[in-house]
Amino acid sequence: MSVMVDIRSVHKSFGSLEVLKGVDLAVRAGEVTVVLGPSGSGKSTLLRTINHLEKVDRGAISVDGALVGYRRSGDKLYELPEREVLRQRTRIGFVFQNFNLFPHLTVLDNIIEAPVSARKRPRKEAVESARRLLDRVGLADKADTYPRQLSGGQQQRVAIARALALEPRLLLFDEPTSALDPELVGEVLDVIKDLAHQGTTMIVVTHEIGFAREVADTVVFMDDGRIVEQGPPADVLDAPRHERTRAFLSKVL
């Protein structure tokens, strides 16, 4: 199976705070990688570097064989112009913790906005696709609703449909259920599970251990800006080798 995401020696600091300390990770096409770890371990920053929302200080990230945010000339990397970065981002869907829907647009218009403006898809075609996606996430009857009229779980499912509208090669989820009331978590995880079963390549930052156990091909445990251990869920969750992983899991299981 080919590698979809290739992260090599990635370092990232904010001022004097080093958040990523040389991260290496390969994610194969069609697989689900779940990233666990305590707050402040660098999980969300790592996710944001994958689509160049954060620039790396050192190292390189490739998605689907193409360097993200840079072009290589000899031994040097040159940052791509913003236009090129935005084009790359349309291939990488990102679902945020707090939905990030446009409050002044209906559900349908939220979903078609990027395909029409970024991809120049005909509106009629984008609307048909958006309706299919709403059906897929169980919200076919909410097309003309505004985000404020939806529950948090419904808003997050709209956000997933919006990410899928650009037909990305890769989907990134940054703690997609952490802003939800407990009774709404399941409906969002069910949609993500569905995507996993359909072979969507995903990296999911989450604290949902049960979800990781059920859906992940690979579980990655991060602590203090590094990947401490990684492997199949049965290895990392049931027989962790590293003391820091054991300590973390003893608190959350």
N, C-alpha and C positions, 0 to 999 in steps of 0.2 A: 504494500500500500504506500502511495507516495506521501511525502511530507508536505502538509499544507502550511504550517507555521514553523519557521526555523528561527529561534532566538539564540543569539550567540554573545556571551560575555557582556550582557547589557548592564551598564551602570547609569544611575540617575541620582543627582543630588538636588535638593532645594536649599540654596545657600550653603550653610555648613553641615546640613543634615543629609547624610547619605542614605537614600531610601532603597535603592537597588544596588547590590554589591557583587555584580558579576553573575547574572542569571543566564543559565543555559536551559533551553527547553525545546523539544520537537513535538509537534502535534500532527498526527497523521490524518489524512483526508478521511472524512466520514466518521471520525471518532469524537467522543465527548471527553474533554479534560475538565475535571473539577478541581479548583484551587481553594484550599482551606488554609487557615492560619489565624493567629490573633490579630486584633486591630493594630494597625501600624506596622504590619509585617511587610508591606509593599505590594499586596495583591492588586489593589485597584490601580496603583501607579503602573504596575506591569501591564495590566489590561489596556490602560490609556496609551502606553507606548506602542502597542501593537497597531493602532490606527493613527499614530502620530499626533494624538491630542496632547501628548507630552513628548518632547524631543529627548532622545537618549544623549547622554554625555559621551559614552564610549560603547562600543559594540555595534551590532547590526541586527535588524529584524527583516526577514523575508516572509511574504505571504504569497502562496501560489507561485513561487519561483522569482517574484519581483521584490527588490529592496523597497522597504516602506520609507517614504519621506526623503530618499536620497538616490542619487545615481553614482555609480562607481566609474572612475576614470583612472586606470592604472591602480596605484595603491591609495588613491584619495577618494573620499566621499564628498559629493557636492549636494547641498540641500536642493530639493526640487522646488520650483515655484508653487505658490499656494494653489494655483489652478490645477496643477498636476496632483498635488496632495489630496485635494477635494475629489478629484476623479478616482484616485485610489480608494478613498474612504467609501465611495459608493459600492465597492466590492466587499466591504467589511461592515456588517450590520452591528449596531451597538445598542443594547437595551440598558437604560440607566436605572439606578435605584429609585429615583423619584419621577419616573414616567417621561418628563420633559415634553409633554404634548403641548401644542399651541392652543391656549384657552379660547381664542377668538375664532377657531376653525372647528367645524363639525368633525366627527370621527372620520367620515369619508374623506373630507378635505385634508385632514392630518395625514392620511395614508397616501393620497395621490400627490401631495405637494412635491416631494423629492423626485419621484419618477417623471413628473411633468417638467419641473424646473431644471433638475440636474441631468436627467437622461433624455429630455425632450420627447418623451413618449406622448402620443396623441391622447388627449384627455379621455375620450370615449374608451380607449383601450385600458388606460390606467384605472378608470372607474370600474370596468368589468373585472379587472384583476383584483382591485381592492375589495369588491363585494365577495369574490371567492375567498380571499384571505380572511375577511370578517367571519364568513361561514366556518372556515377552518378553525378559528379560535373561539367559536361558539357565540359570536355577537352579530349575526346576520341582521338582527332587528334593530341595531343601534347606529346604523349608518348616518342618520340625520341628527343624532344626539350630540350635545356638547360635552367636553370632558368633565365639567363640574357636575353634570347630571349622572355621572357614573361612579360606582364604587371604586376603591383603589385597585381591587383585583381586575375589574373590567378595564380600567385605564391602562394597567400593565399589559393586559392582553391586546389592547389596541396598539400599545407601543411595540409589541412583538410583531403584530401584523404590519406596522409601519416599517420596521426593520426588514421584514421579508419582502416588502414591495419592490425593493431594488434588486431582488434575486442575488443576494450576496453569496460569495464563496465561503464565507466564514461568519459566524454569529458570536458576539461577545456579550456576556451578561454580567453586570456588576451588581451583585447582591440583589437580584430582581425581586425578592420577596421581603426584604428587611423593612420596607416602609409600610407593609401591609398588616392589617389585623390578622391574628392567627387563623381565624376561620376562612380567610380569603387566600391563604398561602397555597392550598391544594389546587385550586383552579388554575393558578399560574403554572405551578410545577407540572400539572397534567399536560398543558400545552407544550412545555419544554420537553417532556418525556415523549410526546407525540413526534416532535421534530427529530429527536434522537433516533426513534424507531425508523424514521424515514431517511436516515443517513446524513443528516445535516452536521457539518463540522462545527463544533461549539467549544468555547472555553467559558466556563461558568464559575464565577467567584461567589461562594455561598457559605452559609453556616449550616445548611440543611444536610446533616450527616446521612439521614435515611435516603434522601434523594441521591447523594453521592454513591451510596452503596448500591442503589438500584440501577442507576443510569450510566455512571462513569465507566469509561474504558480505562482511564488513568486518573488516579488521585494524586495531586501534588500538594505537599505541605510546605508552606513558607513560614519563615520566622526571621525577623531582623534582617530583611532585605535579601535573603538567600533561600534557595530551595534546599530544604533539609532532607526530605526524602520524597520519592515518587514511585508509583507502581500500581498494579491492579488494586481495586478497592479492598479485596480480601486481605492483601498483604499490608497495606498502609493502615487500614481501619481496624483490622482484627489482630494483626501481629506486627505493630510498628517496631522498627529497629532502633529508632532514635529516641533518646530520653525526652527531648522537647516535644516530639509528636505524642508520646505517651502522656505527658503532662497536660497537653492541650486537650486530647481526647477524653481524659479522665474528668475534665471540667464540663465538657459539652455532651457527653453520652449519658 
